[in-house]
Amino acid sequence: MTGNQTNSSLIASETAHEIGVYPKRGIALVRGSGSHVWDADGKEYIDFTSGIGIAILGHAHPRIVEAVGRQANTLITCNESFANDERARLLERLAKLWNQATRSSGRIFLCNSGTEAIEAAMKLARAKTGRKGFVAAMNAFHGRSTGSLSLTFKPKYRERFEPLIGPVTRVRYNDIEGLRTAVNSDTAAVFLEVIQGEGGIRPATQEYIQAAREICTSAGALLIIDEIQTGCGRTGRFFAFEYYGISPDAVTLAKGLGGGVPIGALIASEDVCAFKPLEHGSTFGGNPLACAAANAMLDVMEKENVLQMAAQNGSWLMERLNALKARHASITEIRGMGLMLAIELKSESKPVLQAAQLRGLLVLAAGDLVVRLLPPLNTPREDFEQALQTLDEVLPA
Ligand SMILES: Cc1ncc(COP(=O)(O)O)c(C=O)c1O
């Protein structure tokens, strides 16, 4: 317990004042360390949500805590009209990661969230091509601000806010011919996730992403890969598109980039960077505090071989989940890549989330039938074992 605050008092307090868009899960989290979190009543959980993929190195990683503390004491804010040491270092490193993945030079726009990275990408595509149209996939999720919401699939998220930005053509995911038909001389950009995250952890096929590259190139449209959930090592490579043997024109990042601290980024190939000065911007974008956190996250990733760890833990966990599938007829499929994994069920996943939470394991949904696992990439084996045991206990037979 924190003072006299409990799960129920904190939930009551938030529910009384919050605008009403976030259904609660019945607990209040007040502390975290590594892959564990504690609620306000003192109960401990293994956290396989990472705050929806954010705490990519676990909670309160000492390097990130140290970097944020040091930077808070040094310089928290510095608008981008002035250069800054932490920002310069981060830009250089992101440009290098882009270069290693694509063998081309890239330029970066820093912002504070995923949706802002998508907004920047949509504007960039229009600025570069002079065209208006976008193509996005069914079941895609790209965010909830007006531009990114136009690309997001779920009608119930969009309908009350239309007209949004358009025209947007929606295509079936993994359908090459559908994509070929949709992309034309009015298409500014095609937006794709290489694994649909909120859409149920659905990986794209190699052929689809390669065809998307070829279709965009021949139509003069940009191919923009949304790596807000798949990026920053979640799948075992820094960018998940690296598994597909293509180079997109731009990529969006957020979630794990700051190791828990809000930061987003658009990285675009030099030859599509068509913004003129002040055509885009953000007051908080590139602030030294978030940049220091992102630099610390990248330091740990490099020094502690986190990408390799994620890939190895991911294939090990996938195998163990498949063993679980053999024992539970309720599981229809295990899928995903690295540490972005899904257990698809015949029945609703919500009761499984609740039962797991009662037994001290936090997992996510991704659509009605999917239990989604996004553990920190450096989760220790004993926590994976414990989580598997809990899942075994709570999954229907
Ligand atoms: C693939 C993808 N794109 C965009 C977003 C939006 O990011 P944010 O919630 O930071 O705006 C998300 C968030 O879940 C996402 O998973």
The ligand as an SDF file (V2000), in Angstrom:
LIG
                    3D

 16 16  0  0  0  0  0  0  0  0999 V2000
    1.4130   -0.2030  -34.6480 C   0  0  0  0  0  0  0  0  0  0  0  0
    0.9780    0.9900  -33.8570 C   0  0  0  0  0  0  0  0  0  0  0  0
    0.9360    2.1860  -34.4450 N   0  0  0  0  0  0  0  0  0  0  0  0
    0.5770    3.2920  -33.7670 C   0  0  0  0  0  0  0  0  0  0  0  0
    0.2260    3.2350  -32.4400 C   0  0  0  0  0  0  0  0  0  0  0  0
   -0.1590    4.4880  -31.7060 C   0  0  0  0  0  0  0  0  0  0  0  0
    0.8170    4.8080  -30.7670 O   0  0  0  0  0  0  0  0  0  0  0  0
    0.4840    5.8150  -29.5420 P   0  0  0  0  0  0  0  0  0  0  0  0
   -0.5060    5.1070  -28.6830 O   0  0  0  0  0  0  0  0  0  0  0  0
    1.8180    6.0250  -28.8820 O   0  0  0  0  0  0  0  0  0  0  0  0
   -0.0490    7.0520  -30.1490 O   0  0  0  0  0  0  0  0  0  0  0  0
    0.2480    1.9950  -31.7830 C   0  0  0  0  0  0  0  0  0  0  0  0
   -0.1680    1.8930  -30.3730 C   0  0  0  0  0  0  0  0  0  0  0  0
   -0.5290    0.8440  -29.8820 O   0  0  0  0  0  0  0  0  0  0  0  0
    0.6320    0.8410  -32.5110 C   0  0  0  0  0  0  0  0  0  0  0  0
    0.6690   -0.3650  -31.9370 O   0  0  0  0  0  0  0  0  0  0  0  0
  1  2  1  0
  2  3  1  0
  2 15  2  0
  3  4  2  0
  4  5  1  0
  5  6  1  0
  5 12  2  0
  6  7  1  0
  7  8  1  0
  8  9  2  0
  8 10  1  0
  8 11  1  0
 12 13  1  0
 12 15  1  0
 13 14  2  0
 15 16  1  0
M  END
$$$$
